[in-house]
Every structure is written in C-alpha cells, then in structure tokens.
C-alpha cells in the first residue's frame, strides 16, 4: 500500500457521518494527507417534505448547497478538522458517479464512506461503497457502523 495524499470522506450528513469523518481525519493525519469532506446532493425530488423546501425567493440549488456547506463546516469543527477542504457536489447523477468523477478530477487516493448494517451476508450490497468499489479505480474504505 502506498501513501495516501488526498483523502475524501464522503459524508451523507447524518448522525453516522461523524464516524466516517473522524476515521478519515485519523488516516489523513497518519499519512500527512489532505482531507476533503464531501457531500453530494444527488437530485431535487419533486415531493420534498416541509422541512427541506427552500424559501420561495431562493434558488433551490443555492439553498441546498449552502445548507450542506454549513453542515459540513459544523462537522469539521466538531471533529477538529479545521484544515479540511469542504465540497458540496450537486448533480443529476448518483452520489457514487459524482464522487468518482470528483476523485478522478482531483487526484484523490482514497474515499471513505459509511456502510450501515445489519446485513451479515452481504454488508455492502447496494451501498455507495459497493458502487465505488465496482466502478472506481481508487481505494475505498467502508467504515461500518450501526446495526450491531
């Protein structure tokens, strides 16, 4: 295994995101690598709950990007990753496709993502981590948490 230079923590901005981000921060420190906290807003569904509908006078893409950036900033502050690069990706494709394109464009060496259980026979089946492993060309670390 070579040394990692750019590490991405792909975070869904849920309670478990902190676990993934902390593991990525630990690896980045151990490898003296650059850490990037990345969140993907996959698409804008037509039927949004009242909790996530943007104000009428605000562009939905800007609303979701700003909200996710604020959440990434708060996550970085909670884990002590003040030097981490924060990135919100917006697109019409899947999160996995967005992350792989981002990784390729930014010379990323490793992507960490969460894998939530319990699925004892196939813990990664159908997950973001599985898609990254099957379709990507860089290292992926699935940080298992929950359901145990």
Secondary structure, 3 states (H helix, E strand, C coil): CCCCCEEEEECCCCCCHHHHHHHHHHHHHHHCCEEEEEEEECCCCCCCCCCCCCCCCCCHHHHHHHHHHHHHHHHHHHHCCCCCEEEEEECCCCHHHHHHHHHHHCCCCEEEEEEECCCCCCCCCCCHHHHHHHHCCCEEEEEEECCC
